[in-house]
Amino acid sequence: MTHAINSLAAVVFDFDGVIVDTEPLHFEAFRRIASPHGIELAWEAYRQKYMGFDDRDAFRALFRDAGRPLAEERLAGLIDAKAAAFAKLAESEGVEPYPGAARLIGELAGRVPLALCSGALRSDVQPILARAGLKACFAVMVTAEDVSVSKPDPESYREALRRLAARFPDRTFPASRCVAIEDTPAGIAAARGAGLKVLAVRTTHAHGPLAAADCVQESLQALRVEDLEALARD
């Protein structure tokens, strides 16, 4: 890996809604698992209330909002069942990167350390990245199993920076010189809470809910490495 470009220390990508469009598959998997418990989930409710949570916190919120008690010992079974449903959907329907995502990741890889910070399970993320030829581009990966609380808590982003520092002991990773790419208010809050600059893409939300980001883009298609460097320098 060559020396990091100027002021940009690292770029940290969210996964769902930034690299690939898997949110409809996650929604359908949640819907299938929740329905036998008498919980009916609509897309708009999922998008507004639960998108951005990891599976653990999403199930907790779903059951709480439905007024149904959820014992912690039942949580692991629900998460496993949802992961299996998601894997079947991803295999049958296929998942492709958003336009511009693979190109940007490829341009950044080798020039600046890349991390992935997702509320999804590692088993959800890795096969999709591998099929897209992107898995090796990420120096570190933080997924739902690695943290005790999901976004909007900043723990996942703090852990990503800690792992980057451990992976590259000869570099420094000031949070203010690292850029997170997110698509949800929860993700923006998590990244900003850890001190990162945030670029939001309008893949799952309109501009209004993303206004807390430092920059909002329609997509990654026109985004250049120089744009991220400028954001880290501001």
N, C-alpha and C positions, 0 to 999 in steps of 0.2 A: 504494500500500500504506500503510495506516495504521501508526501507531507500534506496535512490538511490545508485546504484552500483558505488563505487569508484569515478572516475573522470567524468563519464558520467552523465550530468545533465538532459538531455531530448533527445528524438529522434523525429524528425518531418518528417512525411511521406508526399510526394506528393501522389496523388491518381491515376490519369490516367497514365498508363505506368509504374507504380511502384507496386501498389497493384493489380490492375486489368487492363485487356487489353480492354479498351473501346474506344481507339482512332479511330478504324475503324467505330464504331457506331457514334461517334461525327462527323467524316468526312462525313458519309452518311447523317446525319441529316443536316449538313451545306449545303451539295450539293443539297439536296431536297429543301431547303428554298431559296438558292441563284439562282437556275436554272430559276425559273419563272421571275427573275429580269434580265435575260440575262447574268448571270455570271456563267460560267462553271468552276467547281473546280476539278482538278485532284489530286489523292492521293499524288503524289510526291510533288506537289506544297504545299498541305496542310502540309505534313510532314516537309518540309524545311522552310516554311514561317509563318505558322499560328499555328502549334502545340505549346502549351505552353501559348498561349494567353487565356484570358477568352473570353466568348462569345461576350461581348461588344466590346473589342478591336479587336477580330477576324473579326466581321462584319465591323467595321470601316476600317480595313486594306483591306478586300476583296473588298469593294465598292471603296475605294480610288485607289487600284491597277487596278481596272477595269475602272477607269476614270468616275465613276458614283457618283454624289452627294448623300449624305445620311444625311438627316435632323435628328437631334437628337430626334425629337418627333416620328420618325419611328422606332427608335432603340429598344424600349421596345417591340413593336409588333413582330419584327424579333426574338428577344431573346425568347419570349414566344412561338412562333411557332417552333423554333428550339428545345426548351426544350420538347415540346409535341412530336415532331418527335423522339427525343432521347429516351424518356420514352417508346414509342411504340416499338422501335427497341430493347431496353434492355429487355423488357418484352417478346417479341417474340423470340429473339435469345438467351437470357440468358447471364449472365456474371459470370465468375469464376475467383477467385484470381490466380495470377501468381504462378507457383510452388515455394514453399518456403516462400511466403509472409505471409500466415496465420500462419504458424509455427513460423516465426520470431516475428510477432506481438504478438502471444500468449506467447512466451518466455519472451518478454520484458514487457508486461503488468503486473502490480503488482510489478515490480522491478525498473522501471524508468518511469517517466511521458511520455506519448505519446501525440503528437499533429498531426493533419492533416492540411496541407496547400495546398489548391487546387484552381486552376482557374475555376473549374467547379461550377455550381450552387449547392446549398445545396440539392435541390430536385433531382438532378442527383446522388448525392453521397450517401445520407442517406439510400435510399431503397436498394442499392447494398450492402452497408456495413451491413445492418440489415440481408439481406438474407444470407450473408456469415458468420454471427455470430460474426462480428468484431466491430460493432458500439460502444459497451460499453467499448472497449479497449482504446478509445481515450478520454483523459481528456478534451481536447479543440479541436475545429474545426474552421478553417478559410476558407471560401469559397468566391466566386466572389462577393456576396452581401456585404461582410464585408470590402471591400477596395475600394478606388477610382480609383486605377490604377493597372493593372495586372503585373505579371512577364513579363519581367526581373526586374521591379522595386522591391526593397526589402520590400515594405510596408507590404505585406502579411506575411512575416517571422517576421518582427518586431512586428506585431500584434499578431502572434502566441506566441512569447515570452512574450509579455505583458499579454496575457490571461493566460498563464501558471503561471506567477508570481501572478496574482490575484486568480487563482484557488488553488495555494499552497503557501500561504503567509509565511509559515515557511521555505521555500526553497529559494535558489537563482538560477538563470538561466543565468550565463554568456554565451554570445553567443558562445564563443570559446570552451565551454564545451558541446555544443549541436551539434548534428549531424543531418543534413538533408539528406534524401534519395531522389534523383531526377533522371530524365531520359532525360531531354532536356537542351540545352544550356541556354535557358531563365530561367529555374528553377535553374540551377547552379548559374547563375549570380545573381538571386534574393537572394538566400541563402547566397552566399559569400558576397553580398552587405550588408547583415544584420550581418555579422561577424561569421556565423556558419561554422563548418566543413562540407564538402559535400562528400558523397559517391554517385557515379553515377552507374546506372545499364544500360547495353546495350540492352534494350528492344526495343527502337525506333530509336536509332542512333548508328553509328559505334563509335569506340574509339576516333577518331580525334575530332569531335565536342564536346566531353565530357572531353577533356583534361584539362580544367580549374578546374575540380573537384579534391579534395584531393586524391581520390581513385576511380578507375573504376573497377566494377565487371561485369562478364558475366550475372549473375542473383543473386537472393537472396537465391538460394537453399543451397549453402554451407556457407552462411554468418552466423557467430555466434555472440552472444551478446558480447563476449570478443573482437571480431574484432572492434565493434563500440566503446567499451570502450577504446581500444588502440588508435583509431583515435582521440577520444576526448582528450586523454592524450598527444598526439604528439604536 
